[in-house]
Amino acid sequence: MGNDGLRPRLIPSKVSSPTAGKGIDPAKVKTIWQPRFNGTNLATREFEERMRAIHGTCDNEVLDLYAKNLDKDLSELDAMAARGGHSAFTGFAKRNDRKVDLPKHAAERLRAVYENWSRAEAEAIRKAQEKFWAEQAKEDATANQRRAQQSNQEFARQSELFRREYEVNLAEACRQLGIEKLGPRREPPIAAYVANVTNPAGGTPRVPIHRRPATCLHRPAHRQAATLT
């Protein structure tokens, strides 16, 4: 096929990105669809057919092969891709598709454009992704804090409800038993503390004084005295 066999045409400057994960770098794909590459091998129907096979390889070097060698015949690049282990290009190589003629040194300039724009696109994508995930992390942290606060408030509310219910039930139980509501428990007061008394002259040994709990001077009126038998 001669040069007339390749049909240069304008192509859209935007395409949908390939699927996430393993695959051709979206930054490289977006770069070759820029209007700067109209009128080159990359803007032909023949390359469009190859592009499907390029995505199938998931190998960025195959796309680089075609984008960085715009001064070579497509069939020559097909053979190089096939020798690189991608047999899908063997059939393309047999078609002997040629190239789109470019002005002198245009291929070198477009190679530099492809490399620079690919890096710029990749950096833009990376920064956009980092910003997105940073915002997501911030939103997640805010949501977690809000959930924790709501959980604490709910715990406090349930605790207060339990305390009130306990107080009501305790008062009702005391009423039914005919007793006063029990007050808070506390330990009996201390009437005395342990101390060691010594005689400096050494005449009398130390006498320990033991502490003892205070005793009630009056027996409660409702309690009967017990009799030992």
C-alpha positions in Angstrom: 0.0 0.0 0.0 1.4 3.4 -0.9 0.9 6.7 0.8 -2.5 7.0 -0.8 -3.6 3.8 1.1 -3.4 5.6 4.4 -6.1 8.1 4.9 -5.1 10.9 7.3 -8.0 12.5 8.9 -8.8 14.7 11.9 -9.7 12.8 15.0 -11.4 13.9 18.3 -9.2 15.3 20.9 -10.9 13.4 23.7 -11.4 9.6 24.2 -12.6 7.6 27.1 -9.8 6.3 29.3 -9.1 2.5 29.3 -10.2 0.4 32.2 -8.4 1.0 35.5 -5.7 -1.4 36.6 -3.4 -3.2 34.2 -3.5 -1.6 30.8 -2.1 1.1 28.6 -1.3 4.3 30.5 -4.2 6.7 30.2 -1.8 9.6 30.0 -0.2 8.2 26.9 -3.6 7.5 25.2 -4.8 11.0 26.0 -1.6 12.5 24.5 -1.8 10.8 21.1 -5.4 11.9 20.7 -4.4 15.6 20.9 -4.9 17.6 17.7 -1.1 18.0 17.4 -0.9 14.4 16.1 -3.5 14.9 13.4 -2.0 14.2 10.0 0.3 11.5 11.3 0.3 7.7 11.4 -1.7 8.0 14.6 -4.6 9.7 12.9 -5.3 6.9 10.4 -7.9 4.2 10.3 -5.1 1.7 10.0 -3.6 2.7 13.3 -7.1 2.7 14.8 -7.2 -1.0 14.0 -3.9 -1.5 15.7 -4.9 0.5 18.7 -7.3 -2.2 19.7 -4.5 -4.7 19.6 -2.2 -2.4 21.5 -4.8 -2.2 24.3 -4.9 -6.0 24.2 -1.1 -6.2 25.0 -1.4 -4.1 28.1 2.2 -3.1 27.2 3.0 0.6 27.1 6.2 0.0 25.1 4.1 -1.1 22.1 2.3 2.2 22.1 5.6 4.0 22.5 6.9 2.1 19.5 4.3 3.6 17.2 4.1 7.1 18.8 7.9 7.6 18.8 8.6 6.4 15.3 6.2 8.4 13.1 8.7 8.5 10.3 8.6 4.7 9.9 6.2 2.5 7.9 3.4 0.9 10.0 4.4 -2.5 8.6 7.9 -2.1 9.9 6.6 -1.2 13.4 4.2 -4.1 13.2 7.1 -6.5 12.6 9.0 -5.1 15.5 6.0 -5.5 17.8 5.6 -9.1 16.6 9.3 -9.9 17.3 8.7 -8.4 20.8 6.4 -11.3 21.6 3.0 -9.8 20.5 1.9 -12.2 17.7 -1.3 -10.2 17.1 0.8 -7.8 15.0 2.0 -10.5 12.6 -1.1 -10.2 10.5 -0.7 -6.4 10.4 2.9 -6.7 9.2 1.8 -8.8 6.3 -0.4 -6.0 5.0 2.6 -3.8 4.2 0.9 -0.6 5.3 3.1 2.4 4.7 3.4 5.7 6.5 2.1 9.3 6.3 4.8 11.5 5.0 5.8 14.3 7.4 7.9 17.5 7.0 11.6 17.2 7.8 12.3 16.8 11.5 8.6 16.7 12.3 8.9 13.2 13.6 11.6 14.2 16.1 9.6 17.1 17.3 6.5 15.0 17.8 8.5 12.4 19.6 9.5 15.1 22.2 5.9 16.3 22.4 4.7 12.8 23.0 7.2 12.2 25.8 6.7 15.6 27.5 3.0 15.6 27.3 2.7 12.1 28.5 4.7 13.0 31.6 2.6 16.1 32.2 -0.6 14.2 31.8 0.6 11.4 34.1 1.6 14.1 36.7 -1.8 15.8 36.4 -3.6 12.4 36.9 -1.4 11.6 39.9 -2.1 14.9 41.6 -5.8 14.6 40.9 -5.9 11.1 42.4 -3.9 12.2 45.4 -6.3 15.2 46.0 -9.3 12.9 45.6 -8.1 10.3 48.1 -7.0 13.0 50.5 -10.4 14.5 50.5 -12.0 11.1 50.9 -9.8 10.4 53.9 -10.7 13.7 55.4 -14.4 13.0 54.9 -14.0 9.6 56.4 -12.3 11.0 59.4 -15.0 13.5 59.9 -17.7 10.9 59.5 -15.9 8.6 62.0 -15.6 11.4 64.5 -19.3 12.2 64.1 -20.3 8.6 64.6 -18.1 8.3 67.7 -19.7 11.5 69.2 -23.1 10.2 68.4 -22.2 6.8 70.0 -21.0 8.6 73.2 -24.1 10.7 73.4 -26.3 7.6 72.9 -24.3 5.8 75.7 -24.8 8.7 78.0 -28.5 8.8 77.3 -29.0 5.1 77.8 -27.0 5.3 81.1 -29.2 8.2 82.3 -32.4 6.2 81.4 -31.1 3.2 83.3 -30.3 5.3 86.4 -33.7 6.8 86.4 -35.4 3.5 85.9 -33.3 2.0 88.7 -34.3 4.9 91.1 -38.0 4.4 90.3 -37.8 0.6 90.8 -35.8 1.0 94.0 -38.3 3.5 95.5 -41.3 1.2 94.5 -39.6 -1.8 96.1 -38.9 0.0 99.3 -42.5 1.3 99.4 -43.9 -2.2 99.0 -41.6 -3.6 101.7 -42.6 -0.7 104.1 -39.0 0.5 104.5 -37.3 3.7 103.8 -35.3 4.1 100.7 -31.8 3.0 101.3 -29.2 5.7 101.2 -25.6 5.5 100.0 -23.4 3.0 101.9 -20.3 4.2 103.7 -17.8 2.8 106.1 -18.3 3.4 109.9 -16.2 6.4 111.3 -12.9 5.7 113.1 -13.0 6.3 116.8 -9.3 5.9 117.5 -6.1 5.3 115.7 -3.2 2.9 116.5 -0.3 4.6 118.3 2.8 3.5 120.2 3.5 5.1 123.6 7.0 4.8 124.9 8.6 5.9 128.1 11.9 7.7 127.4 13.3 6.5 130.7 12.7 2.9 129.6 10.7 2.1 132.7 7.4 1.1 131.1 7.1 -0.9 127.8 5.2 0.4 124.8 1.5 -0.1 125.0 -0.3 -0.4 121.7 -3.5 1.4 121.3 -5.9 -0.3 118.8 -8.3 1.6 116.7 -11.9 0.5 116.9 -15.0 1.5 115.0 -17.4 4.0 116.6 -20.4 2.4 118.3 -23.9 3.6 118.4 -25.0 4.8 121.8 -28.6 4.1 121.1 -30.2 1.0 119.6 -32.7 1.7 116.8 -36.2 1.7 118.1 -37.4 -0.8 115.5 -34.7 -3.4 116.4 -35.3 -5.9 119.3 -32.5 -6.9 121.6 -31.1 -10.4 120.8 -30.7 -12.9 123.6 -27.8 -15.4 123.6 -28.8 -19.0 124.5 
